[in-house]
């Protein structure tokens, strides 16, 4: 009888240990945070050929910029929306860049890229709707001076 009682106590201890191990290590907690959402898939459109922007000073072309722009999207549906009316967006970029680059402020700040990107992002938000184009970036600027 003593042996049977000893075996029963050992089985209870082993069972309790196994239950505790499951409870603390293997069981998912009830208030576990949900898994993070999947990262957005980024896509882009490279605007080719580069946009030529002429800066007029004293009734002649003082310099010409050739801007290579990239539009970055976080949703392929937004990219499809922009591709359908891309000429309208490029026209908006041309108008804004001709206005912006001809200002004295831009010449004094040595044509600050951050300001150019900010203004192009505002144009894309105005024409396409806020958040449609995630980011407008400048892939390259070539600058040609005339004397």
N, C-alpha and C positions, 0 to 999 in steps of 0.2 A: 504494500500500500504506500509505503514511503517512497519507493521508486516511482510509482505512478504519479504521485503528487509532485515529485521533483521534476519529472518529464513534463508534466502539465505546466509548471511554473516556468521552465525553460522555453517551452513553446509559446507561452504568453509573452515572455520577454522578447523573443525573436519576432513574434508577430507585431508587438508594439513598436519595436525598432524599425521594422519594415514599413509600418503605417506612418511613423514619424518621418522617415526618409522620403516617402512619397509625398506627404503633406508639405514638407518644407522645400523639397528640391524638384520634384517632378510635376506637381500640380500647378496649373496656371492660376494666378491670383484673380479674384473676382473684379477688382478695380484696376486691372492692367490697362495702361494707355493703349489706344488703338495704334496699329502700325502706321508709320508715316506714309503720306501719299507718295506715289511714284514721282520722281523728278520729271519736270517737263522736258519734252524733246525739243531742242532748239533747231530752228532751220533759218536759212538766210537767203537773201537775194543780193547778188552783186550787180550794181548798176553799171553796165558797160554800154558804150565807151565812156571814159571819164567826162564829166561835165566841164566844158570850157567856160570860164567866167572872166570877162574882160573888165578891168578897172580903168575908167576914163578919168583923166586929170588934165586940165587945161586944154580941153577939146581934142585930146589925142589919147590913144591907148597907152597907159603908163606901165601896166603889167597884166599878165594873163595867168590865171590859176586853172589847173586841170585837176579836178577833185574826183577821186574814185571813192564811191560811197557803198556801204554795205548796210542792208536792213536786216535786223535780227528779229525773229518771231518765236513765241513760245507755244504756238498752236498752228498746225498745218492749215486749219480752216481760215485763220487770219491771213496766212500767206496767200492762199487762194483768192481771198477777197481783194488783197492789195494787187496781186498780179493782173486781175481783171481791169483795174483802173490805174495801172502804173504810170502811163503817160501823164495823167493829171497830177500825180504826185511829183514826177520829175519836173513838170512845168512849175509847180509850186516851189520846189527847191531852187530852180533857176531864178525865179522872181526874187525870192528871199535872199539868195546869195548875191545877186547883182545889187540889191539894196544895201545889204550888210557890208560887203567888201569894199564898197566905194566910200564908206564913212571914214572920217578923220580918226575916230576912236579906234577903228580896226588897224589903221596904219600905225598909230602910236603904240598900240599893244602888240605890234608885230604879228598881226593876224592870228589871234589867240584861237587855238583849235577847240577849247572847251566852250567858248561862246558860240562858235559856228555850230558845234554839235547840239548845244542847247536850243538854238534857233531852229535848226532842222527838225529836231524832235517836236518842237511846238508846231511847226508846219504839218508834220505827219499826224499829230494829234488833232489838229484843226480840220484837216481834209479827210482823214480816215476814221476819226473817232478816237477818244482817249484809250490807250492801252492796246490798240490794234498792232502798232509797230512797237515791239518791246524796247528796241534800242536802235538808234541810228549811229553808225560809226564811220569814221573816215579811214579807209584802207590806205590811202596815199594822197599826197598833194604834191604836184609839180608846179613850180612857180617860174615864170619867164618874165624877165625885166626888159623893158624897152627904153632906149635913151633918146 
